[in-house]
């Protein structure tokens, strides 16, 4: 078995991934405004500030964990308008 045969045998399958966006186009698409994004951003900023203030007042160790948890919990509701 030649080296070319080995490479052909272990080559990944050819996948049609369409037209992958360029770096700037992908960034522009991700940063495009969607309904509710401003409210979600403001809510996350307020939650982060509250977590930081409460953590500093009560001298909670590892303060960064609480805003990170809030960030993870708030990450799935982009574009959802809560009334």
TIVO-2410 file (N, C-alpha, C; in nm, 3 decimals):
# residues 83
REC num residu      c1      c2      c3 atome chaine
REC   1      X   0.085  -0.117   0.000     N      A
REC   1      X   0.000   0.000   0.000    CA      A
REC   1      X   0.090   0.123   0.000     C      A
REC   2      X   0.067   0.211  -0.096     N      A
REC   2      X   0.152   0.329  -0.108    CA      A
REC   2      X   0.102   0.439  -0.014     C      A
REC   3      X   0.186   0.542  -0.002     N      A
REC   3      X   0.150   0.655   0.083    CA      A
REC   3      X   0.026   0.726   0.030     C      A
REC   4      X   0.013   0.737  -0.100     N      A
REC   4      X  -0.104   0.801  -0.159    CA      A
REC   4      X  -0.230   0.722  -0.129     C      A
REC   5      X  -0.220   0.588  -0.132     N      A
REC   5      X  -0.337   0.506  -0.099    CA      A
REC   5      X  -0.377   0.522   0.047     C      A
REC   6      X  -0.277   0.532   0.134     N      A
REC   6      X  -0.306   0.550   0.277    CA      A
REC   6      X  -0.374   0.684   0.299     C      A
REC   7      X  -0.324   0.789   0.236     N      A
REC   7      X  -0.386   0.922   0.252    CA      A
REC   7      X  -0.528   0.922   0.197     C      A
REC   8      X  -0.549   0.858   0.084     N      A
REC   8      X  -0.682   0.852   0.026    CA      A
REC   8      X  -0.776   0.772   0.115     C      A
REC   9      X  -0.726   0.667   0.177     N      A
REC   9      X  -0.807   0.583   0.263    CA      A
REC   9      X  -0.849   0.657   0.391     C      A
REC  10      X  -0.757   0.735   0.448     N      A
REC  10      X  -0.785   0.803   0.574    CA      A
REC  10      X  -0.824   0.949   0.555     C      A
REC  11      X  -0.852   0.993   0.433     N      A
REC  11      X  -0.890   1.132   0.408    CA      A
REC  11      X  -1.030   1.157   0.464     C      A
REC  12      X  -1.053   1.276   0.517     N      A
REC  12      X  -1.188   1.306   0.566    CA      A
REC  12      X  -1.285   1.313   0.449     C      A
REC  13      X  -1.412   1.286   0.475     N      A
REC  13      X  -1.509   1.289   0.366    CA      A
REC  13      X  -1.527   1.431   0.314     C      A
REC  14      X  -1.556   1.442   0.187     N      A
REC  14      X  -1.579   1.573   0.126    CA      A
REC  14      X  -1.717   1.622   0.166     C      A
REC  15      X  -1.722   1.736   0.232     N      A
REC  15      X  -1.849   1.794   0.276    CA      A
REC  15      X  -1.874   1.923   0.202     C      A
REC  16      X  -1.997   1.944   0.164     N      A
REC  16      X  -2.035   2.070   0.102    CA      A
REC  16      X  -2.080   2.163   0.212     C      A
REC  17      X  -1.996   2.260   0.245     N      A
REC  17      X  -2.029   2.353   0.352    CA      A
REC  17      X  -2.082   2.484   0.297     C      A
REC  18      X  -2.121   2.487   0.173     N      A
REC  18      X  -2.176   2.608   0.115    CA      A
REC  18      X  -2.070   2.714   0.096     C      A
REC  19      X  -2.109   2.838   0.112     N      A
REC  19      X  -2.018   2.950   0.097    CA      A
REC  19      X  -1.983   3.000   0.236     C      A
REC  20      X  -1.871   2.956   0.293     N      A
REC  20      X  -1.838   3.004   0.428    CA      A
REC  20      X  -1.811   3.154   0.425     C      A
REC  21      X  -1.865   3.228   0.522     N      A
REC  21      X  -1.846   3.373   0.521    CA      A
REC  21      X  -1.703   3.410   0.554     C      A
REC  22      X  -1.664   3.526   0.503     N      A
REC  22      X  -1.531   3.576   0.537    CA      A
REC  22      X  -1.534   3.624   0.681     C      A
REC  23      X  -1.418   3.655   0.736     N      A
REC  23      X  -1.410   3.694   0.876    CA      A
REC  23      X  -1.490   3.819   0.908     C      A
REC  24      X  -1.476   3.924   0.826     N      A
REC  24      X  -1.548   4.048   0.852    CA      A
REC  24      X  -1.698   4.032   0.830     C      A
REC  25      X  -1.735   3.956   0.727     N      A
REC  25      X  -1.878   3.935   0.701    CA      A
REC  25      X  -1.942   3.855   0.814     C      A
REC  26      X  -1.872   3.756   0.865     N      A
REC  26      X  -1.925   3.678   0.977    CA      A
REC  26      X  -1.938   3.763   1.102     C      A
REC  27      X  -1.838   3.849   1.127     N      A
REC  27      X  -1.845   3.938   1.243    CA      A
REC  27      X  -1.961   4.035   1.229     C      A
REC  28      X  -1.978   4.092   1.110     N      A
REC  28      X  -2.088   4.185   1.087    CA      A
REC  28      X  -2.223   4.115   1.108     C      A
REC  29      X  -2.235   3.991   1.062     N      A
REC  29      X  -2.359   3.916   1.077    CA      A
REC  29      X  -2.388   3.888   1.225     C      A
REC  30      X  -2.285   3.853   1.302     N      A
REC  30      X  -2.303   3.825   1.444    CA      A
REC  30      X  -2.339   3.949   1.524     C      A
REC  31      X  -2.285   4.065   1.485     N      A
REC  31      X  -2.307   4.187   1.560    CA      A
REC  31      X  -2.430   4.264   1.513     C      A
REC  32      X  -2.499   4.213   1.412     N      A
REC  32      X  -2.616   4.280   1.359    CA      A
REC  32      X  -2.724   4.290   1.467     C      A
REC  33      X  -2.791   4.402   1.472     N      A
REC  33      X  -2.891   4.425   1.574    CA      A
REC  33      X  -3.012   4.335   1.553     C      A
REC  34      X  -3.058   4.276   1.659     N      A
REC  34      X  -3.179   4.195   1.657    CA      A
REC  34      X  -3.273   4.249   1.763     C      A
REC  35      X  -3.401   4.227   1.749     N      A
REC  35      X  -3.495   4.277   1.849    CA      A
REC  35      X  -3.466   4.218   1.987     C      A
REC  36      X  -3.458   4.304   2.087     N      A
REC  36      X  -3.438   4.260   2.224    CA      A
REC  36      X  -3.293   4.254   2.268     C      A
REC  37      X  -3.198   4.273   2.178     N      A
REC  37      X  -3.058   4.263   2.216    CA      A
REC  37      X  -3.018   4.374   2.312     C      A
REC  38      X  -3.068   4.494   2.292     N      A
REC  38      X  -3.036   4.606   2.381    CA      A
REC  38      X  -3.087   4.583   2.522     C      A
REC  39      X  -3.211   4.533   2.532     N      A
REC  39      X  -3.268   4.504   2.664    CA      A
REC  39      X  -3.189   4.394   2.735     C      A
REC  40      X  -3.152   4.292   2.661     N      A
REC  40      X  -3.076   4.182   2.722    CA      A
REC  40      X  -2.938   4.228   2.767     C      A
REC  41      X  -2.875   4.315   2.688     N      A
REC  41      X  -2.744   4.367   2.725    CA      A
REC  41      X  -2.754   4.453   2.851     C      A
REC  42      X  -2.855   4.540   2.855     N      A
REC  42      X  -2.875   4.624   2.973    CA      A
REC  42      X  -2.905   4.539   3.097     C      A
REC  43      X  -2.985   4.436   3.081     N      A
REC  43      X  -3.018   4.347   3.193    CA      A
REC  43      X  -2.892   4.277   3.244     C      A
REC  44      X  -2.807   4.232   3.153     N      A
REC  44      X  -2.685   4.164   3.193    CA      A
REC  44      X  -2.588   4.258   3.264     C      A
REC  45      X  -2.581   4.383   3.218     N      A
REC  45      X  -2.495   4.482   3.284    CA      A
REC  45      X  -2.544   4.509   3.425     C      A
REC  46      X  -2.675   4.524   3.443     N      A
REC  46      X  -2.731   4.549   3.576    CA      A
REC  46      X  -2.706   4.429   3.667     C      A
REC  47      X  -2.726   4.308   3.617     N      A
REC  47      X  -2.703   4.189   3.699    CA      A
REC  47      X  -2.557   4.179   3.738     C      A
REC  48      X  -2.467   4.209   3.646     N      A
REC  48      X  -2.324   4.204   3.677    CA      A
REC  48      X  -2.288   4.307   3.783     C      A
REC  49      X  -2.340   4.427   3.771     N      A
REC  49      X  -2.312   4.529   3.871    CA      A
REC  49      X  -2.368   4.491   4.008     C      A
REC  50      X  -2.490   4.438   4.011     N      A
REC  50      X  -2.548   4.395   4.138    CA      A
REC  50      X  -2.466   4.282   4.201     C      A
REC  51      X  -2.426   4.186   4.121     N      A
REC  51      X  -2.344   4.076   4.174    CA      A
REC  51      X  -2.212   4.129   4.230     C      A
REC  52      X  -2.152   4.223   4.160     N      A
REC  52      X  -2.025   4.278   4.206    CA      A
REC  52      X  -2.042   4.357   4.335     C      A
REC  53      X  -2.145   4.440   4.342     N      A
REC  53      X  -2.168   4.519   4.463    CA      A
REC  53      X  -2.200   4.429   4.581     C      A
REC  54      X  -2.288   4.333   4.564     N      A
REC  54      X  -2.323   4.242   4.674    CA      A
REC  54      X  -2.201   4.161   4.716     C      A
REC  55      X  -2.124   4.114   4.619     N      A
REC  55      X  -2.004   4.038   4.651    CA      A
REC  55      X  -1.900   4.119   4.726     C      A
REC  56      X  -1.885   4.246   4.689     N      A
REC  56      X  -1.789   4.333   4.759    CA      A
REC  56      X  -1.837   4.369   4.898     C      A
REC  57      X  -1.966   4.393   4.914     N      A
REC  57      X  -2.019   4.428   5.046    CA      A
REC  57      X  -2.002   4.312   5.144     C      A
REC  58      X  -2.034   4.193   5.099     N      A
REC  58      X  -2.026   4.077   5.187    CA      A
REC  58      X  -1.894   4.001   5.176     C      A
REC  59      X  -1.800   4.055   5.100     N      A
REC  59      X  -1.666   3.997   5.082    CA      A
REC  59      X  -1.672   3.849   5.041     C      A
REC  60      X  -1.748   3.825   4.938     N      A
REC  60      X  -1.764   3.690   4.886    CA      A
REC  60      X  -1.639   3.653   4.807     C      A
REC  61      X  -1.579   3.538   4.834     N      A
REC  61      X  -1.463   3.498   4.754    CA      A
REC  61      X  -1.508   3.455   4.614     C      A
REC  62      X  -1.422   3.471   4.518     N      A
REC  62      X  -1.449   3.434   4.379    CA      A
REC  62      X  -1.572   3.506   4.325     C      A
REC  63      X  -1.571   3.637   4.337     N      A
REC  63      X  -1.684   3.719   4.292    CA      A
REC  63      X  -1.714   3.698   4.144     C      A
REC  64      X  -1.614   3.675   4.065     N      A
REC  64      X  -1.635   3.664   3.921    CA      A
REC  64      X  -1.723   3.546   3.882     C      A
REC  65      X  -1.742   3.451   3.970     N      A
REC  65      X  -1.824   3.335   3.939    CA      A
REC  65      X  -1.970   3.375   3.921     C      A
REC  66      X  -2.020   3.465   4.003     N      A
REC  66      X  -2.162   3.501   3.999    CA      A
REC  66      X  -2.201   3.576   3.872     C      A
REC  67      X  -2.127   3.679   3.830     N      A
REC  67      X  -2.161   3.739   3.700    CA      A
REC  67      X  -2.143   3.641   3.584     C      A
REC  68      X  -2.047   3.551   3.594     N      A
REC  68      X  -2.028   3.452   3.487    CA      A
REC  68      X  -2.148   3.359   3.479     C      A
REC  69      X  -2.202   3.318   3.592     N      A
REC  69      X  -2.322   3.235   3.592    CA      A
REC  69      X  -2.439   3.312   3.531     C      A
REC  70      X  -2.452   3.440   3.568     N      A
REC  70      X  -2.558   3.523   3.510    CA      A
REC  70      X  -2.540   3.535   3.359     C      A
REC  71      X  -2.417   3.551   3.315     N      A
REC  71      X  -2.389   3.559   3.172    CA      A
REC  71      X  -2.430   3.430   3.101     C      A
REC  72      X  -2.397   3.316   3.160     N      A
REC  72      X  -2.432   3.189   3.098    CA      A
REC  72      X  -2.583   3.168   3.095     C      A
REC  73      X  -2.651   3.208   3.201     N      A
REC  73      X  -2.795   3.191   3.205    CA      A
REC  73      X  -2.867   3.286   3.109     C      A
REC  74      X  -2.811   3.404   3.089     N      A
REC  74      X  -2.874   3.502   3.001    CA      A
REC  74      X  -2.834   3.484   2.856     C      A
REC  75      X  -2.743   3.393   2.827     N      A
REC  75      X  -2.692   3.380   2.691    CA      A
REC  75      X  -2.786   3.320   2.591     C      A
REC  76      X  -2.888   3.247   2.635     N      A
REC  76      X  -2.975   3.176   2.542    CA      A
REC  76      X  -3.099   3.254   2.503     C      A
REC  77      X  -3.116   3.375   2.551     N      A
REC  77      X  -3.239   3.446   2.520    CA      A
REC  77      X  -3.216   3.566   2.431     C      A
REC  78      X  -3.122   3.557   2.338     N      A
REC  78      X  -3.099   3.667   2.247    CA      A
REC  78      X  -3.220   3.682   2.157     C      A
REC  79      X  -3.261   3.804   2.140     N      A
REC  79      X  -3.371   3.832   2.050    CA      A
REC  79      X  -3.508   3.802   2.107     C      A
REC  80      X  -3.516   3.760   2.230     N      A
REC  80      X  -3.645   3.730   2.291    CA      A
REC  80      X  -3.687   3.855   2.368     C      A
REC  81      X  -3.806   3.903   2.341     N      A
REC  81      X  -3.853   4.025   2.406    CA      A
REC  81      X  -3.943   3.985   2.523     C      A
REC  82      X  -3.891   4.000   2.643     N      A
REC  82      X  -3.970   3.971   2.762    CA      A
REC  82      X  -4.047   4.095   2.803     C      A
REC  83      X  -4.173   4.081   2.834     N      A
REC  83      X  -4.255   4.198   2.873    CA      A
REC  83      X  -4.262   4.210   3.021     C      A
***
